[in-house]
């Protein structure tokens, strides 16, 4: 007879994957290295490399006091700026939505695991928690993979961004490469999708060992004799035993309290 606590091993692994994927999603959202631009004019961008993120762009600039010292110079932008391309505009919204969906999906999976390992009379609600967590986690994965792949496409096609002159960045680089944020985002989306699949794969066995988790005295009439998952079946079981003239307890001795 299967143990209830042993039925959620894949879901426990899925929760671990979801946690790591969610953290990587947060890192992807905050990283500025979505695109790596190589520029020829090193007068302002002394390193010749600029990083384009979904919230800001950064590059190293020499300090005028000493040519050996460099500082990171960053300029922020938002969806209200007209020069922001659509792939970055979409990424700003979808990455925030992905973080919210991922956190809510993880919360549903926590409730499911809690009911598995702590136990409750009505075990039929456990798959519902995992289904909700799996759907939300997969939606979070989709919200990450869309902006990541869209920006990856822009890098491959060497797409331009027409920054204002105040940003001191040319509209088109000599070449551009995929930044670390896109790689981290792909890994995040894969982990979240796998965790969602694990959550959705949960199936509640028909026959469960009643000793797998603590039950109330109403749930167990005798050791290994009866395990009910609803108030209706429990009531019928008790009523059928009270209809007999002699009711035995678990030691085989007549239980006068139940007669």
C-alpha positions, -999 to +999 in steps of 0.1 A: +000+000+000+016+034-010+025+060+016+011+095+010+044+111+019+061+091-009+038+103-036+052+138-038+089+131-044+088+146-079+068+176-066+094+182-039+121+182-066+099+205-087+097+230-058+135+230-057+137+237-095+110+264-092+130+281-064+162+281-084+144+292-116+126+320-098+158+333-083+175+332-117+145+351-131+151+378-106+187+379-115+178+381-152+155+410-146+181+431-128+211+423-150+222+450-175+241+425-197+213+416-220+232+428-250+269+435-253+278+463-278+313+468-292+319+503-303+348+519-321+347+554-305+366+549-273+367+587-264+337+584-241+333+546-238+369+540-228+365+502-227+349+501-261+321+479-247+286+490-236+260+468-219+223+472-228+198+459-203+160+463-201+162+491-175+194+509-182+226+510-203+261+511-188+297+514-199+331+522-184+343+558-185+377+572-175+378+596-146+393+630-156+415+631-125+434+600-135+434+580-167+441+548-148+408+550-130+374+540-145+339+543-133+307+526-145+285+552-161+248+542-164+217+558-179+183+545-171+153+544-194+116+534-191+087+525-213+078+562-216+109+569-236+101+568-273+135+553-284+130+521-264+124+492-289+095+469-286+115+439-274+128+459-244+093+474-238+078+439-237+106+425-216+101+451-188+064+441-184+067+403-189+097+399-165+077+416-137+047+394-144+069+363-145+083+371-110+048+375-096+034+344-112+064+324-101+061+335-065+024+327-064+029+293-081+056+285-055+031+294-027+005+270-041+030+242-043+040+249-007+004+244+004+003+211-016+035+198+000+023+209+034-009+188+030+011+158+018+036+157+046+014+170+075-018+152+063-054+162+063-087+142+063-097+154+028-067+145+007-085+152-026-076+189-024-039+181-027-038+177-065-057+210-068-029+229-051-003+212-074-023+219-105-026+256-096+011+258-088+020+240-120-001+262-143+012+294-127+048+282-128+046+273-165+030+307-173+060+323-155+083+303-177+065+315-208+067+351-196+105+348-193+112+329-226+093+354-248+114+385-240+146+365-238+142+349-272+130+382-287+161+400-275+182+371-286+168+375-321+176+412-320+212+404-311+216+379-339+202+405-364+224+432-349+194+455-344+200+492-336+187+513-308+184+550-315+196+564-282+194+602-276+227+621-278+227+625-240+233+588-236+267+590-254+261+556-271+259+552-309+227+539-324+244+509-340+274+490-327+302+474-348+290+441-335+270+429-306+269+396-286+245+378-263+249+389-227+248+368-196+213+379-188+198+361-218+217+329-209+205+331-173+170+338-185+169+307-207+181+285-178+154+301-156+126+294-181+137+258-185+138+252-147+104+268-142+089+248-170+103+215-156+090+223-122+055+231-136+055+197-154+064+180-121+036+197-103+010+188-129+022+151-129+010+145-094-016+118-090-033+107-058-032+069-053-065+052-047-052+031-018-032+049+009-016+037+041-035+053+070-003+053+091+015+077+067+004+108+086-015+116+119-052+111+117-079+121+141-097+094+161-127+097+138-106+088+108-093+055+122-117+030+137-091+003+140-055+000+131-053-005+093-091-012+092-106+019+078-093+051+061-119+075+049-114+107+028-147+124+032-173+131+059-199+111+041-179+078+039-168+082+075-204+086+087-216+056+068-187+035+082-195+044+117-232+039+113-228+004+099-207-006+129-231+009+154-259-011+138-243-044+151-250-057+186-214-060+196-187-036+185-151-046+191-122-022+196-088-027+181-079-053+207-109-075+200-126-065+233-163-053+231-163-015+233-193-006+254-189+031+247-199+027+211-230+005+218 
